[in-house]
Amino acid sequence: MIFALAIVVVWSWLGGASVGTTLLRVVICAVIIQAGYFAVVYAMIARSAPTAADRLRDAERKANSPEVAEREKLGSARRSLH
């Protein structure tokens, strides 16, 4: 990122831009680079497959959940009495 920003500074200096214009170009370039970096990392995380640790954690959450099994619900018990 610093290398890219240095290129923008040199390009602006060789083009005869003022200090304000150079600073504006550097800030815009830094924002674009950072937004692109965020988008790429987000896409990599969103597209990644769950790991073995993720699957194990999900299984433990399901085992410890307070949900009642279908056959143990009150409604199904009533139906069996009729």
GUVO-103219 format. One record per residue (C-alpha): x negated, y, z negated; residue in three letters; residue number from 1. Coordinates in steps of 0.25 Angstrom, whole numbers, plus 2048, in hexadecimal, padded with zeros to 3 digits. Example, Ala and Ser with C-alpha at 12.3 -4.5 7.8 and 13.67 -1.06 7.14 Angstrom:
- u; v; w; tigu; dogu
- 7CF; 7EE; 7E1; ALA; 1
- 7C9; 7FC; 7E3; SER; 2
//
This chain:
- u; v; w; tigu; dogu
- 800; 800; 800; MET; 1
- 7F5; 80A; 7FD; ILE; 2
- 7EE; 806; 80A; PHE; 3
- 7FB; 80A; 811; ALA; 4
- 7FC; 817; 80A; LEU; 5
- 7EE; 81A; 80D; ALA; 6
- 7F1; 818; 81B; ILE; 7
- 7FC; 822; 81B; VAL; 8
- 7F4; 82C; 814; VAL; 9
- 7E9; 82B; 81E; VAL; 10
- 7F3; 82B; 82A; TRP; 11
- 7F9; 838; 824; SER; 12
- 7EC; 83E; 822; TRP; 13
- 7E7; 83B; 830; LEU; 14
- 7F5; 840; 835; GLY; 15
- 7F3; 84E; 82E; GLY; 16
- 7FF; 84C; 825; ALA; 17
- 800; 855; 818; SER; 18
- 7FE; 84F; 80A; VAL; 19
- 80D; 850; 808; GLY; 20
- 810; 848; 815; THR; 21
- 805; 83E; 811; THR; 22
- 80B; 83C; 803; LEU; 23
- 819; 83A; 809; LEU; 24
- 814; 830; 813; ARG; 25
- 80C; 828; 808; VAL; 26
- 819; 828; 7FF; VAL; 27
- 822; 823; 80A; ILE; 28
- 818; 818; 80E; CYS; 29
- 816; 814; 7FF; ALA; 30
- 826; 813; 7FE; VAL; 31
- 827; 80B; 80B; ILE; 32
- 81C; 801; 807; ILE; 33
- 822; 7FF; 7F9; GLN; 34
- 830; 7FD; 7FE; ALA; 35
- 82A; 7F3; 808; GLY; 36
- 823; 7EC; 7FD; TYR; 37
- 82F; 7EB; 7F5; PHE; 38
- 837; 7E6; 800; ALA; 39
- 82D; 7DB; 804; VAL; 40
- 82C; 7D6; 7F5; VAL; 41
- 83B; 7D6; 7F3; TYR; 42
- 83D; 7CE; 800; ALA; 43
- 832; 7C4; 7FC; MET; 44
- 839; 7C2; 7EE; ILE; 45
- 847; 7C1; 7F4; ALA; 46
- 843; 7B7; 7FE; ARG; 47
- 83A; 7AE; 7F5; SER; 48
- 840; 7A0; 7F1; ALA; 49
- 842; 79D; 7E3; PRO; 50
- 836; 797; 7DC; THR; 51
- 836; 78A; 7D3; ALA; 52
- 836; 793; 7C7; ALA; 53
- 842; 79B; 7CC; ASP; 54
- 84A; 78E; 7CE; ARG; 55
- 846; 789; 7C0; LEU; 56
- 84B; 796; 7BA; ARG; 57
- 858; 795; 7C1; ASP; 58
- 85A; 787; 7BC; ALA; 59
- 857; 78B; 7AE; GLU; 60
- 861; 796; 7AF; ARG; 61
- 86C; 78D; 7B4; LYS; 62
- 869; 783; 7A9; ALA; 63
- 86A; 78E; 79E; ASN; 64
- 876; 795; 7A4; SER; 65
- 883; 795; 79B; PRO; 66
- 88B; 791; 7A7; GLU; 67
- 894; 785; 7A4; VAL; 68
- 894; 779; 7AD; ALA; 69
- 8A1; 777; 7B6; GLU; 70
- 8A5; 76B; 7AF; ARG; 71
- 8A4; 771; 7A1; GLU; 72
- 8AD; 77D; 7A4; LYS; 73
- 8BA; 77E; 79C; LEU; 74
- 8C3; 77E; 7A9; GLY; 75
- 8BD; 771; 7AE; SER; 76
- 8BF; 76B; 7A0; ALA; 77
- 8CE; 76F; 7A0; ARG; 78
- 8D0; 769; 7AE; ARG; 79
- 8CB; 75C; 7A9; SER; 80
- 8D5; 75B; 79D; LEU; 81
- 8E1; 75C; 7A6; HIS; 82
//
